């Protein structure tokens, strides 16, 4: 009973946090430290109303160039299925993946999740199906309506 009571109090505390609206107009449900991270790796988590979760894993240079809409960005990433943890794509150890941010060259979860990163920043993006590949899935690797988890590191911004 004590455990249940404690969990209920914690969840009520999260629910009562005031909601904020991000620069992209998305409603942010909560901004709380991640409890699953190791003690020496503080992290910040933003959960959006549409299900997107952006978790700060590591911070790059404080004066590093920021990724903004329209800029050409280079990233290293690992993509996994949330349900099974199976890696479906990765470019770690290879060439960075380059794309123009905010113009629809990548799934919407990436356009929102990478924006604002500084060179050297690492984020974990948990992307709901409607901001990923939706009901169609992708290439036999990603099933329909799959939640995706990407660990992304920003390498360069032009």
Secondary structure, DSSP 8 states (H G I E B T S, - for coil): -HHHHHHHHHHHHHHTS--EE-TTS-EEEEEEE-SSS-TTS--EEEEETTS-EEEEEE---TT--B--TT-EEEEEEEEEETTT--EEEE-TTS--EEEETTTTSS-HHHHHHHTT-BTT-EEEEEE-GGGTTTTT-BTTTB-TT--EEEEEEEEEE-
